[in-house]
Amino acid sequence: MTRVEIEYCVPCGMLNRAQDVSRALLEQFGEGLDEVALVTGEKGAFVVRADDEVVFDKAEDEYDVDAIVRAVRPYVGATP
C-alpha cells in the first residue's frame, strides 16, 4: 500500500492547501492509499512524497492539485 506525506509550512498558512491535496488524493484513490499524513514544516515548505519519493515540491513545481494527483497515481498502481 502507498503512504503519502504532505509537508506544509505552518507559519505560511499552507494548511488549506495541504487539506485540499489530502482530500483530492483520498477521493481519487480511496482504499488504494494506506495513509495520507499531514506533516508540519516551516520555511515555506510544501512537499508531497509518495512512498518517500518527492512527487511535488513548491520550490520547483507550480501548485496544481490535479497535477499532484497525477504524480501520485503511479505509486498507487492506478491506471490512467
C-alpha positions in Angstrom: 0.0 0.0 0.0 1.1 3.6 -0.6 1.9 6.2 2.0 1.6 9.8 1.1 3.1 12.5 3.2 2.2 16.2 2.7 4.7 18.5 4.5 3.4 22.1 4.7 4.6 25.3 6.2 2.6 26.2 9.3 3.7 29.9 9.6 3.0 30.4 5.9 -0.6 29.3 6.3 -0.4 26.3 3.9 -2.8 24.1 5.9 -5.7 24.8 3.5 -3.6 23.6 0.5 -2.4 20.5 2.4 -6.1 19.7 3.2 -7.1 20.2 -0.4 -4.4 17.9 -1.7 -5.2 15.3 1.0 -9.0 15.4 0.1 -8.3 15.1 -3.6 -6.0 12.1 -3.1 -8.5 10.3 -0.8 -11.4 11.0 -3.2 -9.4 9.7 -6.2 -7.6 6.7 -4.7 -9.6 5.9 -1.6 -8.6 2.5 -0.2 -5.7 2.3 -2.6 -3.8 4.5 -0.1 -2.5 3.2 3.2 -2.1 6.6 4.7 -2.2 10.3 3.9 -0.2 12.2 6.6 -0.1 15.9 7.1 3.3 16.8 8.5 4.1 20.3 9.8 7.1 22.1 8.4 8.5 25.6 8.1 10.5 27.9 5.8 7.9 27.9 3.0 7.8 24.1 2.7 5.1 22.4 0.7 6.3 19.0 -0.4 4.3 15.9 -1.3 6.0 12.5 -1.0 4.7 9.1 -2.2 6.5 6.2 -0.6 9.3 8.6 0.5 9.8 9.9 -3.1 9.2 13.6 -3.7 6.5 14.0 -6.3 5.8 17.7 -5.7 7.9 20.5 -4.3 6.6 24.0 -4.2 10.2 25.3 -4.7 10.3 23.6 -8.1 6.8 23.0 -9.3 3.7 25.1 -9.8 0.9 24.3 -7.3 -1.8 22.4 -9.1 -3.9 19.8 -7.2 -4.7 17.8 -10.3 -1.0 17.6 -11.3 -0.2 16.4 -7.8 -2.8 13.7 -8.0 -1.4 12.6 -11.4 2.1 12.5 -9.9 0.9 10.2 -7.1 -1.1 7.9 -9.4 1.9 5.6 -10.4 2.6 4.9 -6.8 -0.8 3.5 -6.1 -0.8 1.4 -9.2 -3.9 3.1 -10.6 -4.5 3.1 -14.4 -4.8 6.3 -16.3 
